[in-house]
Structures are given as structure tokens and as C-alpha cells.
Amino acid sequence: MEIRNFWKSGHWPTLLGSFLYFDVSFMVWVLMGATSVYITQDLQLTASQKGFMVALPILGGSIMRVVMGLLADRIGAKRSAVLGMSLTLIPLFLLWMFGTTLYEVYAYGFLLGIAGASFAVALPLASRWYPPRYQGLALGIAGAGNSGTVFATLFAPRLAEYFGGWHAVFGLAMIPVSLVLAGFVLLAKDAPNPPPAKPLREYVRMVRVKDVWLFCFFYSITFGGFVGMVSFLPLFFHEQYQLPTIRSGDFVTFCVIAGSFFRPIGGWLADKWGGVRILQTLFLCILTLFLCVSAMFSLRLELLFLLLIMASFGLGNGAVFQLVPQRFAEDIGIVTGIVGAAGGVGGFFLPSLLGVLKDMTGTYTPGFIVLAVIVGLALFTMLAVSQRWSESLVKKTSTGSAV
């Protein structure tokens, strides 16, 4: 009965359109990581260059999310989504036809961040159709579009093998983007009575709000960890365990499925038990698991630990965005953009850190230990604000209004 009420409470074609837009955009966003083994072999890169290459699209996405968040609030989420998908076709074409030097790959890879900026549009588009009591589930479903990474990690290595190189993968990716663009135009609608567009000074004001920065920090752990690991794991499995490229991609696909599947569950659990409580538990789990990964056990154990880490990241992503609409209901577009940008910065930091420390020490162990320390800091911060957030953010009112 509850699920039936959920579907009736909003506009499911828009929710579906948001999911598809997010899904295909995520597929494009992580293509650099999915084809990274082929690109690095072609260009003969160091570990630091590899980490920076797969991190650049994530950095591009973090910067462009702020812009897309502004556009979603000022011209409407649907128009912003159509613009975003149209612009995404440009770097795909450039990487298909050109991209023969490292700096070209860097530049065009950065422009793939346009696809990553979909986060700041797809979530507000879905959120504005649903009442506060269903925000966790609605945003979990829309956010599960990060499952698009499955298509990238599963098919990109196979397509690169079949077509004799990585360039063709980016050209072929233009086909699903174009199909989803056409379907999105037919399915999606902007919610009636959206919040009025605010002057730019209001968006600057939001950056000064302490809770915005706290959400940024927490999301840089959960989402940044997810997308950063997705981009780096093909290199990790290939170099640490000498796995063939396609098999490395298959292992990464298992990890992606774990993270994507659990995102809506994280939103649902946060609706039921509170996002604060869920995040506290998850940060403790992630910290412990990163320390386990740093020991560099057998491939079987490492895969198990990484699957659990990615599932925890997925749960955490859903929990964070169960809290955001409650705290910033009237400013969800720009706050989603800011918080999403922070998630992208976290995703840029992770592979860059692992690559640099690998060059410095010859092993990935120090990098994973540093990541565990950062997650420990997030856990301590969450414990420090838990009482205030539990009272002001998670509290449900009898009218169902957002706090």
C-alpha cells in the first residue's frame, strides 16, 4: 500500500526520465575510467598521470554542477537537462575523432564533466514532484541512475577490444545519449509551482551556511568515494593483481552494482530510521573496510572488501540526500549543485591521491590508510552534530512539511 501511495503522490514519467538522464550521463562520465587501461597503454602514463586522467572528468563535473544547479533553478530543470545532454555529445565526438595526445585527453576528459553535472538537475526535477515523506525513496530511485556506470565498466572494455581501440567507445556512446535525450523530452515535466528563481546573491548566501559545508563534506565521502573508486578500480585490479582488462572491468561492474543497488535502499532506510543514524553507522563501516583493503590481501578478499565499501557508499548517498531536501527545501537546486560539486571534488581527490602515493611509495597501501583517516574525521564530525541534526532535520511533523 505504501509503495502504491508513493507512485500516486508524484509524477512517475518524470521520475523515470530523471533516472534515465542520470543513468546515461553517469555512463558517459566514467568512460574515461572504464577505458583507462587502454588509454594508459596507448600513451604510456605514470601512476600519477593515470590517477589525474581518470579524475579530471570528476573534477569537471564538480565545477559544472554548480552552473547546472543555477540553471535548474532559473530556467527549469527540464530545459537544463536537455541542454546538458546536448552538450555532452561534444566531448564524446572529440574523443572519438581526436584525443591523440595526453593534453587532448585531459581537456576532452574534463569536458565529460558536463555529463556528471546531471546530478544537479535530475534530483531537483524528481524531488519537486514528491512530498517530504517520500523524498528519500524518490531521490534514491532517481539517484540510482549512477547504475549507468555498470554499462561503462561492463561494455567499454569489450567494445574497445572488438573495435581495436578506445576511441570508438566514445563515438558509440553518442547513440544512447541521443536516444535518452529524445525520450526525456517526451517523458519529463517540470513540477507545477516551483520555487521562484532567486537573485545570485541568495546563492552566494547559501555558501555561507554551515550546514551546506557539512553536507558537502559528508557527500565528498559517500559520492566522491563511489565515483572515485569506479574510475580507479580498473587500474587497481589490472596493476595490483595483473588481471586482463576485460576481467578487471567485470570486477569493477560487480562493485558498481553493489553501490548503485543500495542507493535507493539507503534513502528508504533513512526515511525509516533517520539519515543521521544511518550515516554514523556507515562511516564506521567504511573506515574499517578501507583499513582492511590497505592490507592488500588476496584478490578474493579484496573484492569482498571493495564490494562492501561500494555498497556502503551507495547507502550513504541515499542517506545524505534524504536529509538535504528537508533542510533546504526552497533552495534544493543550488544546494544540490553545491553538495554535488563537493562530491565530485571528493571523487577527483581519491584517484589522484592513490596515484601520487603509489608513485611515491610503490604501493597502494598508504593511499587507502589516508582514506580511512579521512572517513574517521567524517565519523567524528557526524557524531559532533548528530544531536542537533536529529532534532532539526530528521524530525517528522504531523503535517509532513519539511523542517
C-alpha positions as CSV (number, residue, x, y, z in Angstrom):
1,M,0.0,0.0,0.0
2,E,2.9,2.4,0.9
3,I,4.5,1.8,-2.5
4,R,1.2,2.4,-4.3
5,N,0.8,5.7,-2.4
6,F,4.3,6.7,-3.4
7,W,3.6,6.2,-7.1
8,K,0.4,8.2,-6.9
9,S,1.9,11.0,-4.9
10,G,4.1,12.3,-7.7
11,H,4.7,12.1,-11.5
12,W,6.3,8.8,-12.4
13,P,7.2,9.6,-16.0
14,T,9.3,12.5,-14.8
15,L,10.9,10.2,-12.2
16,L,11.7,7.7,-15.0
17,G,13.0,10.4,-17.2
18,S,15.2,11.7,-14.4
19,F,16.6,8.2,-13.8
20,L,17.4,7.6,-17.5
21,Y,19.0,11.0,-17.8
22,F,21.1,10.4,-14.7
23,D,21.9,6.8,-15.9
24,V,23.2,7.6,-19.4
25,S,25.1,10.6,-18.0
26,F,26.8,8.6,-15.4
27,M,27.8,6.0,-18.1
28,V,29.5,8.8,-20.1
29,W,31.0,10.4,-17.0
30,V,33.1,7.3,-16.1
31,L,34.0,6.2,-19.6
32,M,37.5,7.6,-19.1
33,G,38.0,5.3,-16.1
34,A,36.4,2.3,-17.9
35,T,38.8,2.7,-20.9
36,S,41.7,3.8,-18.8
37,V,43.8,0.7,-19.2
38,Y,43.7,1.1,-23.0
39,I,44.4,4.8,-22.9
40,T,47.4,4.5,-20.4
41,Q,48.9,1.7,-22.6
42,D,48.5,3.9,-25.6
43,L,50.0,7.0,-24.0
44,Q,52.5,5.2,-21.6
45,L,51.5,7.1,-18.5
46,T,52.9,7.1,-14.9
47,A,50.7,6.2,-11.9
48,S,50.2,9.9,-11.1
49,Q,49.2,10.7,-14.7
50,K,46.8,7.8,-14.7
51,G,45.1,8.9,-11.5
52,F,44.9,12.5,-12.7
53,M,43.4,11.4,-16.1
54,V,40.6,9.4,-14.6
55,A,40.0,12.1,-12.0
56,L,39.6,15.0,-14.5
57,P,36.1,14.2,-15.6
58,I,35.0,14.1,-12.0
59,L,36.6,17.5,-11.3
60,G,34.8,18.9,-14.4
61,G,31.6,17.5,-13.2
62,S,32.0,19.1,-9.7
63,I,32.6,22.5,-11.3
64,M,29.8,22.3,-13.8
65,R,27.3,21.1,-11.2
66,V,27.2,24.5,-9.6
67,V,26.3,26.0,-13.0
68,M,23.7,23.4,-13.7
69,G,22.2,23.9,-10.3
70,L,21.8,27.6,-11.0
71,L,20.2,26.8,-14.4
72,A,17.8,24.3,-12.9
73,D,16.5,27.0,-10.5
74,R,16.4,29.8,-13.1
75,I,15.3,28.2,-16.4
76,G,13.8,25.0,-15.2
77,A,15.2,21.5,-14.6
78,K,13.8,20.0,-17.9
79,R,15.4,22.7,-20.1
80,S,18.7,22.4,-18.2
81,A,18.7,18.6,-18.7
82,V,18.1,18.9,-22.4
83,L,20.9,21.4,-22.7
84,G,23.2,19.2,-20.6
85,M,22.6,16.1,-22.7
86,S,23.1,18.1,-25.9
87,L,26.4,19.5,-24.7
88,T,27.6,16.0,-23.6
89,L,27.7,14.9,-27.2
90,I,30.6,17.4,-27.9
91,P,33.4,15.8,-25.8
92,L,32.2,12.3,-26.9
93,F,32.7,13.4,-30.5
94,L,36.1,15.0,-29.8
95,L,37.4,11.8,-28.0
96,W,36.1,9.7,-30.8
97,M,37.7,11.7,-33.6
98,F,40.7,13.2,-31.9
99,G,42.3,12.7,-28.4
100,T,45.7,11.5,-29.7
101,T,47.9,13.3,-27.1
102,L,47.8,13.4,-23.3
103,Y,46.7,17.0,-23.1
104,E,43.9,16.5,-25.6
105,V,42.7,13.6,-23.4
106,Y,42.9,15.8,-20.3
107,A,41.0,18.6,-22.0
108,Y,38.2,16.5,-23.5
109,G,38.0,14.3,-20.4
110,F,37.4,17.4,-18.3
111,L,34.5,18.3,-20.7
112,L,33.0,14.9,-19.9
113,G,32.2,16.6,-16.6
114,I,29.1,18.1,-18.4
115,A,27.6,14.6,-18.0
116,G,28.5,14.5,-14.3
117,A,26.7,17.8,-13.8
118,S,23.4,15.9,-14.5
119,F,23.2,15.3,-10.7
120,A,22.3,18.9,-10.0
121,V,19.4,18.7,-12.4
122,A,18.0,15.2,-12.3
123,L,17.5,15.2,-8.5
124,P,15.7,18.5,-8.2
125,L,13.5,17.6,-11.2
126,A,12.4,14.4,-9.4
127,S,12.3,15.9,-5.9
128,R,9.9,18.7,-6.6
129,W,7.2,16.2,-7.6
130,Y,7.1,14.3,-4.3
131,P,6.1,15.2,-0.7
132,P,8.6,15.3,2.1
133,R,7.7,11.8,3.4
134,Y,8.8,10.2,0.1
135,Q,11.9,12.3,-0.5
136,G,14.4,9.5,0.4
137,L,12.8,7.0,-1.9
138,A,12.2,9.4,-4.8
139,L,15.7,10.7,-4.7
140,G,17.0,7.2,-4.2
141,I,15.3,6.0,-7.4
142,A,16.4,9.0,-9.4
143,G,19.9,8.8,-7.9
144,A,20.1,5.1,-8.7
145,G,20.9,6.3,-12.2
146,N,24.5,6.0,-11.1
147,S,24.0,2.4,-12.2
148,G,24.9,3.8,-15.6
149,T,28.5,3.1,-14.6
150,V,27.6,-0.6,-15.0
151,F,27.2,-0.2,-18.7
152,A,30.5,1.7,-18.9
153,T,32.6,-0.8,-16.9
154,L,30.9,-3.9,-18.5
155,F,30.8,-2.9,-22.1
156,A,33.5,-0.3,-22.7
157,P,36.5,-2.8,-22.4
158,R,34.7,-5.3,-24.7
159,L,33.9,-2.6,-27.3
160,A,37.5,-1.4,-27.2
161,E,38.7,-4.9,-27.9
162,Y,36.2,-5.5,-30.6
163,F,36.8,-2.3,-32.5
164,G,40.5,-2.3,-31.9
165,G,40.9,0.8,-29.7
166,W,39.3,3.1,-27.2
167,H,38.3,5.9,-29.5
168,A,35.4,4.0,-30.9
169,V,33.8,3.6,-27.5
170,F,33.2,7.3,-27.1
171,G,31.7,7.5,-30.6
172,L,29.3,4.6,-29.8
173,A,28.3,6.3,-26.6
174,M,26.7,9.1,-28.6
175,I,23.9,6.7,-29.6
176,P,22.4,6.0,-26.1
177,V,22.8,9.7,-25.2
178,S,20.8,10.7,-28.2
179,L,18.1,8.1,-27.6
180,V,17.7,9.1,-23.9
181,L,17.6,12.8,-24.9
182,A,14.6,12.1,-27.2
183,G,12.9,10.0,-24.6
184,F,13.5,12.6,-21.9
185,V,11.8,15.3,-23.9
186,L,8.7,13.2,-24.2
187,L,8.6,11.9,-20.6
188,A,9.7,14.7,-18.2
189,K,7.8,17.7,-17.0
190,D,8.8,20.4,-14.6
191,A,6.7,20.3,-11.4
192,P,4.0,22.9,-11.0
193,N,4.6,25.9,-8.8
194,P,8.4,25.6,-8.5
195,P,10.2,27.9,-6.1
196,P,10.8,31.3,-7.7
197,A,14.3,31.9,-9.0
198,K,16.4,33.8,-6.5
199,P,18.9,36.6,-7.1
200,L,22.5,35.4,-7.4
201,R,23.3,37.0,-4.1
202,E,21.0,34.4,-2.5
203,Y,23.1,31.6,-3.9
204,V,26.2,33.2,-2.5
205,R,24.5,33.4,0.8
206,M,23.9,29.6,0.8
207,V,27.6,29.0,0.6
208,R,28.0,30.8,3.9
209,V,25.6,28.4,5.7
210,K,27.4,26.0,7.9
211,D,25.1,23.0,7.2
212,V,25.8,23.3,3.5
213,W,29.5,22.7,4.2
214,L,28.7,19.8,6.4
215,F,26.7,18.2,3.7
216,C,29.5,18.9,1.3
217,F,32.0,17.1,3.5
218,F,29.8,14.0,4.0
219,Y,28.9,13.8,0.4
220,S,32.5,14.1,-0.7
221,I,33.0,10.9,1.3
222,T,30.0,8.9,0.1
223,F,29.6,10.0,-3.5
224,G,33.2,11.0,-4.0
225,G,34.2,7.6,-2.7
226,F,31.8,5.9,-5.1
227,V,32.7,7.7,-8.3
228,G,36.4,7.9,-7.5
229,M,36.6,4.2,-6.8
230,V,34.7,3.4,-10.0
231,S,37.2,5.4,-12.0
232,F,40.3,4.0,-10.3
233,L,39.4,0.3,-9.8
234,P,40.1,-0.8,-13.4
235,L,43.6,0.4,-13.0
236,F,43.9,-1.1,-9.4
237,F,42.7,-4.6,-10.4
238,H,44.9,-4.6,-13.6
239,E,48.1,-3.4,-11.9
240,Q,47.8,-4.9,-8.4
241,Y,46.5,-8.3,-9.5
242,Q,47.6,-8.4,-13.2
243,L,44.0,-9.1,-14.3
244,P,43.2,-8.9,-18.0
245,T,41.4,-5.7,-18.9
246,I,38.0,-7.2,-19.6
247,R,38.1,-9.2,-16.3
248,S,39.1,-6.1,-14.4
249,G,36.1,-4.3,-15.9
250,D,33.8,-7.2,-14.9
251,F,35.1,-7.0,-11.3
252,V,34.5,-3.2,-11.2
253,T,31.0,-3.9,-12.6
254,F,30.2,-6.1,-9.5
255,C,31.3,-3.2,-7.3
256,V,29.3,-0.7,-9.2
257,I,26.2,-2.8,-9.0
258,A,26.6,-3.0,-5.2
259,G,26.8,0.7,-4.9
260,S,24.0,1.5,-7.3
261,F,21.6,-1.1,-5.9
262,F,21.9,0.2,-2.4
263,R,21.4,3.9,-3.1
264,P,17.6,3.8,-3.0
265,I,17.8,1.4,-0.1
266,G,19.9,4.0,1.7
267,G,17.2,6.6,1.1
268,W,14.4,4.2,2.3
269,L,16.4,3.3,5.5
270,A,17.0,7.0,6.1
271,D,13.3,7.7,5.8
272,K,12.6,5.0,8.3
273,W,15.5,5.3,10.8
274,G,16.9,8.8,10.1
275,G,19.8,9.8,7.8
276,V,22.0,10.8,10.8
277,R,21.9,7.4,12.4
278,I,22.5,5.6,9.1
279,L,25.5,7.8,8.2
280,Q,27.1,7.3,11.6
281,T,27.0,3.5,11.1
282,L,28.2,3.7,7.5
283,F,31.2,5.9,8.2
284,L,32.4,3.4,10.8
285,C,32.0,0.5,8.4
286,I,33.8,2.3,5.6
287,L,36.7,3.3,7.8
288,T,37.1,-0.3,8.9
289,L,36.9,-1.6,5.4
290,F,39.4,0.8,4.0
291,L,41.9,-0.4,6.6
292,C,41.2,-4.0,5.5
293,V,41.8,-3.1,1.8
294,S,45.1,-1.4,2.7
295,A,46.5,-4.8,3.9
296,M,46.4,-6.0,0.2
297,F,45.1,-9.4,0.9
298,S,44.2,-12.0,-1.8
299,L,42.1,-10.9,-4.7
300,R,39.1,-12.7,-3.4
301,L,39.2,-10.9,0.0
302,E,40.0,-7.6,-1.7
303,L,37.0,-8.0,-3.9
304,L,34.8,-8.7,-0.9
305,F,36.0,-5.7,1.0
306,L,35.6,-3.4,-2.1
307,L,32.0,-4.7,-2.7
308,L,31.1,-3.9,0.9
309,I,32.7,-0.4,0.6
310,M,30.8,0.4,-2.6
311,A,27.5,-0.9,-1.0
312,S,28.2,1.4,2.0
313,F,28.9,4.3,-0.3
314,G,25.6,3.7,-2.1
315,L,23.7,3.5,1.2
316,G,25.4,6.7,2.3
317,N,24.5,8.6,-0.9
318,G,20.8,7.8,-0.4
319,A,21.0,8.9,3.3
320,V,22.7,12.2,2.6
321,F,20.0,13.2,0.1
322,Q,17.3,12.1,2.4
323,L,18.5,14.9,4.6
324,V,19.2,17.7,2.1
325,P,15.6,18.3,0.9
326,Q,14.4,18.6,4.5
327,R,17.0,21.2,5.4
328,F,16.9,23.2,2.1
329,A,13.5,22.6,0.6
330,E,13.3,26.0,-1.0
331,D,16.9,26.0,-2.3
332,I,17.3,22.4,-3.4
333,G,18.5,23.2,-6.9
334,I,21.5,25.3,-5.9
335,V,22.2,23.3,-2.7
336,T,22.2,20.1,-4.7
337,G,24.6,21.7,-7.1
338,I,27.0,22.8,-4.3
339,V,26.8,19.5,-2.4
340,G,27.1,17.5,-5.7
341,A,30.1,19.6,-6.6
342,A,31.7,18.7,-3.3
343,G,31.0,15.0,-4.1
344,G,32.9,15.5,-7.4
345,V,35.8,17.1,-5.6
346,G,36.0,14.0,-3.4
347,G,35.9,11.8,-6.4
348,F,38.7,13.8,-8.0
349,F,40.8,13.7,-4.8
350,L,40.6,9.9,-4.4
351,P,42.2,8.6,-7.6
352,S,44.7,11.5,-7.6
353,L,45.8,10.7,-4.1
354,L,46.1,6.9,-4.8
355,G,48.1,7.6,-7.9
356,V,50.5,10.1,-6.3
357,L,51.2,7.9,-3.2
358,K,51.6,4.9,-5.5
359,D,54.4,6.7,-7.4
360,M,56.0,7.9,-4.1
361,T,55.9,4.6,-2.2
362,G,55.5,1.9,-4.8
363,T,52.3,0.5,-3.2
364,Y,48.6,1.5,-2.8
365,T,48.6,0.8,1.0
366,P,49.4,4.3,2.2
367,G,46.7,5.8,0.0
368,F,44.0,3.5,1.5
369,I,45.2,4.3,5.0
370,V,44.9,8.0,4.4
371,L,41.4,7.5,3.0
372,A,40.5,5.6,6.2
373,V,41.7,8.6,8.3
374,I,39.6,11.0,6.3
375,V,36.5,8.8,6.8
376,G,37.3,8.7,10.5
377,L,37.2,12.5,10.5
378,A,33.8,12.4,8.9
379,L,32.6,10.0,11.5
380,F,33.8,12.3,14.3
381,T,32.1,15.3,12.7
382,M,28.8,13.4,12.3
383,L,28.9,12.4,16.0
384,A,29.5,16.0,16.9
385,V,26.4,17.3,15.0
386,S,24.2,14.3,15.5
387,Q,22.0,15.6,18.3
388,R,21.3,18.9,16.6
389,W,20.6,17.3,13.2
390,S,18.5,14.6,14.8
391,E,16.3,17.2,16.3
392,S,16.1,19.7,13.5
393,L,16.4,17.7,10.3
394,V,15.0,14.2,10.9
395,K,12.0,15.2,13.0
396,K,8.8,14.5,11.2
397,T,5.9,16.9,11.7
398,S,2.3,15.8,11.7
399,T,1.7,17.9,8.6
400,G,4.5,16.2,6.7
401,S,6.2,19.5,6.0
402,A,10.0,19.7,5.6
403,V,12.0,21.0,8.5
